[in-house]
Amino acid sequence: MFKQTKNIDSAFRHIKTFSLLLIAGCFLLCGFVMYKSYQLSARVQDKIYILAGDQAMEAYASKRKDNVLVEAKSHISLFHTYFFTLDPDEKVIEKNILKALYMADGSAKTQYDNFKETGYYSNIIAGNISQQVSTDSITVNIRSEPYFFNYYGTEKIIRPNSIVTRSLITKGYLRNVSRSEHNPHGFLIERWETIENKDIKTENR
């Protein structure tokens, strides 16, 4: 009888130990599954899928600081494209200039007003002149805000009988602002100045 009782106690202890180990294992398994689920969720949130026609392309979300230089150069290049790419059409000129002015402070508006007062845009329309600008290089110092930049570009003025090529060099500062439909990069150009805008060559058409 005592032996039977001892066997029962021993079996109970074994069952108790096994049960505790099983419960601990369940907790560890649940914790591991939750951890992996969190990792997977974090990875999924960093992925963006862009539909281009019938194809889905994967893009990755990243922090603002990781792309400051790329976005800054893109903002500067886009601003100069809008401001200096002109055609002999008043509505096209106004549309491009308006886009450019959303990306800069009053210094760009001042230069636009100066061009307008001197009849620059009127001459483009009257002379059937087109103006195009291409970016050669952009330097941006992102060590401290506002970020100082230099823009180097080439300007082509296409007249009915000739094509004039000019060098274009400007400078200014970039300040962080809120992103918007008109300003997708979230930068504002400040204290913008044209350092050089001189003829390089003239070609007959």
Backbone as numpy.savetxt, mean C-alpha at the origin, in Angstrom:
# Nx Ny Nz CAx CAy CAz Cx Cy Cz
-11.60 -64.91 52.87 -12.44 -63.68 52.87 -11.58 -62.44 52.87
-10.54 -62.42 53.73 -9.63 -61.25 53.80 -8.86 -61.09 52.49
-8.53 -62.29 51.91 -7.82 -62.23 50.63 -8.71 -61.64 49.54
-9.97 -61.99 49.59 -10.92 -61.47 48.60 -11.09 -59.96 48.76
-11.17 -59.52 50.02 -11.30 -58.08 50.30 -10.06 -57.33 49.82
-8.89 -57.95 50.04 -7.63 -57.33 49.60 -7.59 -57.21 48.09
-8.08 -58.24 47.40 -8.11 -58.21 45.94 -9.06 -57.13 45.43
-10.18 -56.97 46.14 -11.14 -55.92 45.76 -10.52 -54.54 45.93
-9.82 -54.33 47.09 -9.16 -53.04 47.32 -8.10 -52.77 46.28
-7.33 -53.78 45.93 -6.28 -53.63 44.92 -6.88 -53.30 43.55
-7.94 -53.98 43.21 -8.61 -53.73 41.93 -9.19 -52.32 41.89
-9.75 -51.87 43.02 -10.32 -50.52 43.09 -9.23 -49.46 42.89
-8.05 -49.70 43.52 -6.95 -48.75 43.36 -6.48 -48.70 41.91
-6.41 -49.88 41.29 -6.00 -49.92 39.87 -7.00 -49.17 38.99
-8.28 -49.42 39.26 -9.32 -48.74 38.48 -9.27 -47.23 38.71
-9.03 -46.82 39.96 -8.94 -45.40 40.30 -7.75 -44.76 39.59
-6.61 -45.44 39.63 -5.40 -44.91 38.96 -5.63 -44.80 37.45
-6.20 -45.86 36.88 -6.48 -45.87 35.44 -7.45 -44.75 35.05
-8.47 -44.56 35.91 -9.46 -43.50 35.63 -8.82 -42.13 35.67
-7.94 -41.90 36.67 -7.25 -40.60 36.78 -6.36 -40.36 35.57
-5.62 -41.42 35.16 -4.77 -41.28 33.98 -5.59 -41.01 32.73
-6.74 -41.67 32.62 -7.62 -41.47 31.46 -8.16 -40.04 31.43
-8.57 -39.52 32.60 -9.08 -38.15 32.68 -7.99 -37.15 32.32
-6.77 -37.38 32.88 -5.65 -36.49 32.57 -5.32 -36.51 31.08
-5.37 -37.72 30.50 -5.11 -37.83 29.07 -6.14 -37.09 28.24
-7.41 -37.17 28.66 -8.48 -36.45 27.95 -8.26 -34.95 28.00
-7.86 -34.44 29.21 -7.59 -33.01 29.34 -6.43 -32.58 28.44
-5.35 -33.39 28.42 -4.20 -33.07 27.57 -4.59 -33.09 26.09
-5.39 -34.09 25.70 -5.83 -34.18 24.31 -6.69 -32.98 23.92
-7.61 -32.61 24.83 -8.47 -31.44 24.57 -7.64 -30.18 24.43
-6.64 -30.02 25.34 -5.78 -28.85 25.28 -4.99 -28.79 23.99
-4.46 -29.95 23.55 -3.69 -30.02 22.31 -4.57 -29.67 21.11
-5.78 -30.21 21.08 -6.71 -29.93 19.97 -7.07 -28.45 19.92
-7.33 -27.85 21.10 -7.66 -26.42 21.15 -6.49 -25.57 20.67
-5.27 -25.94 21.07 -4.08 -25.20 20.67 -3.89 -25.25 19.16
-4.04 -26.45 18.58 -3.90 -26.60 17.13 -5.01 -25.87 16.38
-6.20 -25.87 16.94 -7.33 -25.15 16.32 -7.07 -23.66 16.30
-6.51 -23.15 17.40 -6.19 -21.73 17.47 -5.12 -21.37 16.44
-4.09 -22.23 16.31 -3.04 -21.99 15.32 -3.61 -21.97 13.91
-4.47 -22.94 13.62 -5.08 -23.02 12.29 -5.95 -21.80 12.00
-6.71 -21.38 13.02 -7.56 -20.20 12.87 -6.74 -18.95 12.60
-5.61 -18.81 13.31 -4.73 -17.65 13.11 -4.15 -17.64 11.71
-3.77 -18.83 11.21 -3.21 -18.90 9.86 -4.25 -18.57 8.80
-5.46 -19.05 9.01 -6.54 -18.78 8.04 -6.86 -17.30 7.98
-6.84 -16.62 9.14 -7.16 -15.20 9.17 -6.10 -14.37 8.47
-4.87 -14.88 8.35 -3.80 -14.16 7.66 -3.83 -14.36 6.15
-4.80 -15.14 5.66 -4.88 -15.41 4.23 -6.09 -14.70 3.63
-5.87 -14.13 2.47 -6.93 -13.45 1.74 -6.95 -14.05 0.34
-8.13 -14.37 -0.14 -8.26 -14.93 -1.48 -8.90 -13.89 -2.40
-8.21 -13.64 -3.51 -8.66 -12.64 -4.47 -9.12 -13.36 -5.73
-10.33 -13.05 -6.16 -10.87 -13.66 -7.37 -10.49 -12.82 -8.58
-9.78 -13.45 -9.52 -9.41 -12.79 -10.77 -9.92 -13.65 -11.91
-11.07 -13.29 -12.44 -11.70 -14.11 -13.46 -12.18 -15.42 -12.86
-11.64 -16.52 -13.37 -12.02 -17.85 -12.88 -11.02 -18.41 -11.88
-10.02 -17.63 -11.53 -8.97 -18.11 -10.64 -9.02 -17.41 -9.29
-8.73 -18.18 -8.24 -8.63 -17.63 -6.89 -7.16 -17.57 -6.51
-6.66 -16.36 -6.27 -5.25 -16.18 -5.89 -5.17 -15.89 -4.40
-4.17 -16.47 -3.77 -4.02 -16.32 -2.33 -3.11 -15.14 -2.02
-3.55 -14.29 -1.12 -2.73 -13.17 -0.65 -2.60 -13.30 0.87
-1.64 -12.64 1.43 -1.38 -12.75 2.86 -1.49 -11.38 3.53
-2.17 -11.34 4.66 -2.26 -10.11 5.44 -0.95 -9.89 6.16
-0.55 -8.66 6.31 0.70 -8.34 7.01 0.54 -7.03 7.76
1.46 -6.78 8.66 1.39 -5.58 9.46 1.80 -4.37 8.64
1.28 -3.20 9.03 1.53 -1.97 8.29 3.02 -1.68 8.17
3.77 -1.89 9.27 5.18 -1.53 9.27 6.00 -2.38 8.29
5.48 -3.58 7.96 6.20 -4.46 7.04 6.19 -3.93 5.61
5.22 -3.07 5.27 5.07 -2.61 3.90 5.16 -1.09 3.75
5.67 -0.41 4.76 5.72 1.06 4.71 6.47 1.55 3.48
7.65 1.02 3.23 8.47 1.50 2.11 7.78 1.25 0.77
7.22 0.06 0.60 6.55 -0.28 -0.67 5.34 0.61 -0.88
4.51 0.78 0.16 3.31 1.60 0.03 3.66 3.07 -0.15
4.72 3.53 0.53 5.14 4.93 0.40 5.56 5.23 -1.04
6.37 4.34 -1.63 6.82 4.55 -3.01 5.66 4.50 -3.98
4.72 3.59 -3.74 3.55 3.48 -4.61 2.70 4.74 -4.53
2.54 5.29 -3.32 1.76 6.51 -3.13 2.40 7.68 -3.87
3.71 7.81 -3.72 4.44 8.92 -4.37 4.37 8.80 -5.89
4.57 7.59 -6.40 4.53 7.37 -7.85 3.14 7.66 -8.41
2.11 7.20 -7.70 0.73 7.41 -8.15 0.37 8.89 -8.15
0.81 9.61 -7.12 0.54 11.04 -7.05 1.13 11.77 -8.25
2.39 11.48 -8.56 3.05 12.16 -9.68 2.41 11.78 -11.01
1.96 10.53 -11.12 1.27 10.10 -12.35 -0.01 10.91 -12.55
-0.80 11.05 -11.48 -2.04 11.82 -11.59 -1.76 13.31 -11.85
-0.75 13.86 -11.19 -0.52 15.31 -11.27 0.08 15.72 -12.62
0.94 14.87 -13.19 1.67 15.27 -14.39 1.22 14.58 -15.67
0.33 13.59 -15.59 -0.17 12.96 -16.81 -1.42 13.71 -17.26
-1.29 14.43 -18.37 -2.35 15.33 -18.84 -2.63 15.10 -20.32
-3.87 15.33 -20.69 -4.28 15.27 -22.09 -5.08 16.52 -22.42
-5.21 16.84 -23.71 -5.92 18.07 -24.09 -7.43 17.96 -23.91
-7.82 17.73 -22.69 -9.24 17.60 -22.35 -9.41 18.14 -20.93
-10.21 19.17 -20.82 -10.37 19.84 -19.52 -10.88 18.89 -18.44
-11.82 18.03 -18.79 -12.40 17.12 -17.80 -11.39 16.08 -17.35
-10.55 15.59 -18.27 -9.50 14.62 -17.91 -8.49 15.27 -16.98
-8.11 16.49 -17.28 -7.15 17.22 -16.44 -7.71 17.41 -15.03
-8.95 17.87 -14.96 -9.57 18.10 -13.65 -9.70 16.80 -12.86
-10.05 15.72 -13.54 -10.21 14.42 -12.88 -8.89 13.94 -12.29
-7.82 14.02 -13.07 -6.50 13.57 -12.59 -5.97 14.45 -11.47
-6.12 15.76 -11.62 -5.63 16.69 -10.59 -6.39 16.49 -9.30
-7.69 16.26 -9.38 -8.49 16.04 -8.18 -8.01 14.79 -7.43
-7.71 13.73 -8.15 -7.18 12.52 -7.53 -5.85 12.80 -6.84
-5.01 13.60 -7.50 -3.70 13.92 -6.92 -3.84 14.77 -5.66
-4.78 15.71 -5.68 -4.93 16.62 -4.53 -5.43 15.91 -3.29
-6.13 14.79 -3.44 -6.54 13.99 -2.28 -5.32 13.36 -1.58
-4.21 13.25 -2.31 -3.05 12.54 -1.80 -1.98 13.47 -1.24
-2.24 14.77 -1.25 -1.23 15.75 -0.81 -1.89 16.89 -0.07
-1.06 17.71 0.57 -1.58 18.86 1.32 -1.66 20.09 0.41
-1.73 21.26 1.01 -1.90 22.50 0.25 -0.75 22.85 -0.66
0.42 22.26 -0.46 1.56 22.57 -1.33 1.30 22.13 -2.77
0.59 21.01 -2.95 0.23 20.56 -4.30 -0.83 21.48 -4.91
-1.78 21.90 -4.08 -2.83 22.82 -4.55 -2.21 24.14 -4.98
-1.21 24.62 -4.25 -0.53 25.87 -4.61 0.13 25.75 -5.97
0.81 24.62 -6.22 1.46 24.43 -7.52 0.43 24.33 -8.63
-0.67 23.66 -8.36 -1.75 23.56 -9.35 -2.30 24.94 -9.68
-2.54 25.75 -8.66 -3.05 27.11 -8.87 -2.07 27.96 -9.67
-0.77 27.79 -9.41 0.25 28.54 -10.17 0.22 28.15 -11.64
0.12 26.84 -11.91 0.04 26.38 -13.29 -1.20 26.95 -13.98
-2.30 26.96 -13.25 -3.57 27.43 -13.81 -3.51 28.91 -14.11
-2.92 29.70 -13.21 -2.83 31.15 -13.40 -1.94 31.52 -14.58
-0.90 30.74 -14.80 0.01 31.04 -15.92 -0.51 30.50 -17.25
-1.68 29.86 -17.23 -2.27 29.35 -18.47 -1.68 28.04 -18.95
-1.03 27.30 -18.06 -0.36 26.04 -18.44 -1.37 25.03 -19.00
-2.47 24.84 -18.28 -3.47 23.87 -18.70 -4.23 24.34 -19.94
-4.45 25.63 -20.04 -5.12 26.19 -21.23 -4.28 25.97 -22.48
-2.95 26.12 -22.33 -2.05 25.90 -23.47 -2.05 24.44 -23.90
-2.14 23.51 -22.93 -2.19 22.09 -23.25 -3.43 21.77 -24.08
-4.57 22.34 -23.66 -5.83 22.09 -24.38 -5.80 22.74 -25.76
-5.36 24.01 -25.82 -5.35 24.74 -27.09 -4.35 24.16 -28.08
-3.22 23.65 -27.57 -2.18 23.14 -28.47 -2.27 21.65 -28.74
-3.35 21.00 -28.26 -3.49 19.54 -28.44 -2.25 18.80 -27.95
-1.83 19.13 -26.75 -0.60 18.57 -26.18 -0.95 17.50 -25.14
-0.21 16.43 -25.16 -0.33 15.40 -24.13 0.96 15.37 -23.31
0.80 15.09 -22.04 1.96 15.05 -21.15 1.92 13.74 -20.36
3.05 13.04 -20.37 3.16 11.76 -19.66 4.37 11.79 -18.74
4.26 11.09 -17.62 5.39 11.02 -16.70 5.64 9.56 -16.35
6.91 9.18 -16.29 7.29 7.83 -15.88 8.27 7.94 -14.72
8.15 7.04 -13.77 9.00 7.06 -12.58 10.32 6.36 -12.86
11.41 7.04 -12.55 12.74 6.43 -12.67 13.14 5.79 -11.34
13.07 6.58 -10.26 13.40 6.04 -8.93 12.80 6.94 -7.86
12.63 6.34 -6.68 12.11 7.07 -5.52 12.92 6.66 -4.30
13.36 7.63 -3.53 14.05 7.33 -2.27 13.19 7.85 -1.12
13.04 7.03 -0.08 12.23 7.41 1.07 13.00 7.05 2.34
13.10 7.99 3.25 13.74 7.74 4.55 12.64 7.42 5.55
12.52 6.12 5.92 11.44 5.70 6.81 11.89 5.57 8.26
13.04 6.15 8.58 13.54 6.04 9.96 12.71 6.87 10.93
12.23 8.00 10.48 11.43 8.86 11.37 10.32 9.52 10.56
9.18 9.71 11.21 8.03 10.34 10.56 8.00 11.82 10.88
7.64 12.69 9.93 7.24 12.39 8.55 8.43 11.92 7.72
8.17 11.04 6.74 9.21 10.43 5.94 9.61 11.34 4.78
10.90 11.68 4.73 11.40 12.53 3.64 11.59 11.68 2.38
11.24 12.26 1.22 11.40 11.51 -0.03 11.92 12.41 -1.15
12.56 11.76 -2.12 12.95 12.38 -3.38 12.36 11.55 -4.52
11.78 12.23 -5.48 11.20 11.56 -6.65 12.00 11.94 -7.88
12.37 10.93 -8.69 13.09 11.15 -9.93 12.28 10.53 -11.07
11.90 11.36 -12.01 11.08 10.87 -13.10 11.44 11.51 -14.43
10.81 11.01 -15.49 11.01 11.55 -16.84 9.64 11.97 -17.38
9.61 13.18 -17.90 8.36 13.76 -18.41 8.45 13.86 -19.93
7.39 13.44 -20.60 7.34 13.59 -22.05 6.18 14.49 -22.43
6.49 15.54 -23.18 5.46 16.46 -23.66 5.31 16.24 -25.15
4.16 15.69 -25.52 3.93 15.28 -26.91 3.11 16.37 -27.61
3.76 17.09 -28.52 3.11 18.13 -29.31 2.83 17.58 -30.71
1.99 18.26 -31.50 1.69 17.77 -32.86 2.93 17.56 -33.72
3.99 18.36 -33.50 5.17 18.27 -34.37 6.44 17.83 -33.64
6.39 17.65 -32.32 7.61 17.31 -31.60 7.29 16.60 -30.28
8.32 15.97 -29.74 8.24 15.35 -28.41 9.39 15.89 -27.59
9.06 16.54 -26.47 10.06 17.10 -25.58 10.19 16.19 -24.35
11.41 15.81 -24.05 11.67 14.98 -22.87 12.30 15.85 -21.80
11.74 15.77 -20.59 12.24 16.57 -19.47 12.59 15.67 -18.29
13.54 16.13 -17.49 13.82 15.45 -16.21 12.95 16.11 -15.14
12.43 15.29 -14.25 11.56 15.80 -13.19 12.07 15.29 -11.85
12.43 16.21 -10.97 12.89 15.85 -9.63 12.09 16.66 -8.61
11.47 15.98 -7.67 10.71 16.67 -6.62 11.12 16.12 -5.25
10.70 16.82 -4.22 10.96 16.35 -2.85 9.78 16.71 -1.97
9.69 16.06 -0.82 8.61 16.34 0.11 8.67 15.39 1.29
7.57 15.36 2.03 7.48 14.51 3.22 6.18 13.72 3.17
6.18 12.55 3.79 4.98 11.72 3.89 4.55 11.61 5.34
3.25 11.82 5.56 2.67 11.67 6.91 1.59 10.60 6.87
1.53 9.76 7.91 0.50 8.73 8.00 -0.87 9.37 8.26
-1.86 8.95 7.50 -3.25 9.38 7.71 -4.14 8.15 7.56
-5.42 8.33 7.78 -6.37 7.22 7.64 -6.52 6.84 6.16
-6.69 5.55 5.92 -6.93 5.09 4.56 -8.37 5.44 4.15
-8.54 5.68 2.87 -9.88 5.96 2.35 -9.93 5.54 0.89
-11.11 5.67 0.30 -11.25 5.33 -1.11 -10.38 6.21 -1.99
-10.23 7.48 -1.58 -9.41 8.42 -2.36 -7.93 8.33 -2.00
-7.64 7.73 -0.85 -6.25 7.64 -0.40 -6.00 6.24 0.17
-5.90 5.22 -0.70 -5.83 3.84 -0.23 -4.55 3.48 0.51
-3.47 4.23 0.28 -2.20 3.91 0.95 -2.11 4.52 2.36
-2.96 5.48 2.65 -2.93 6.08 3.99 -1.75 6.99 4.24
-1.33 7.74 3.22 -0.24 8.72 3.36 -0.72 10.08 2.83
-0.10 11.13 3.33 -0.36 12.48 2.82 0.98 13.14 2.53
1.14 13.61 1.29 2.37 14.31 0.89 2.32 15.74 1.41
3.38 16.14 2.09 3.46 17.49 2.66 4.70 18.21 2.14
4.62 19.55 2.12 5.77 20.41 1.75 6.41 19.94 0.44
5.56 19.69 -0.54 6.03 19.17 -1.82 6.60 20.29 -2.67
7.78 20.05 -3.23 8.45 21.06 -4.07 9.02 20.39 -5.30
9.02 21.14 -6.41 9.70 20.68 -7.62 11.10 21.27 -7.63
12.11 20.40 -7.62 13.50 20.84 -7.59 14.02 21.09 -9.00
13.63 20.22 -9.93 14.13 20.33 -11.30 13.05 19.88 -12.28
12.90 20.63 -13.35 11.99 20.26 -14.43 12.50 20.94 -15.70
13.54 20.31 -16.27 14.21 20.94 -17.42 14.24 20.01 -18.62
14.36 20.63 -19.81 14.40 19.86 -21.04 15.69 19.06 -21.15
15.55 17.80 -21.61 16.72 16.96 -21.88 16.98 16.87 -23.39
15.89 16.61 -24.13 16.03 16.52 -25.59 14.70 16.81 -26.25
14.77 17.16 -27.53 13.58 17.41 -28.35 13.68 16.60 -29.62
12.61 15.88 -29.95 12.57 15.07 -31.15 11.45 15.58 -32.06
11.73 15.59 -33.36 10.69 15.94 -34.33 9.82 14.72 -34.62
8.56 14.95 -34.85 7.63 13.85 -35.17 7.42 13.76 -36.68
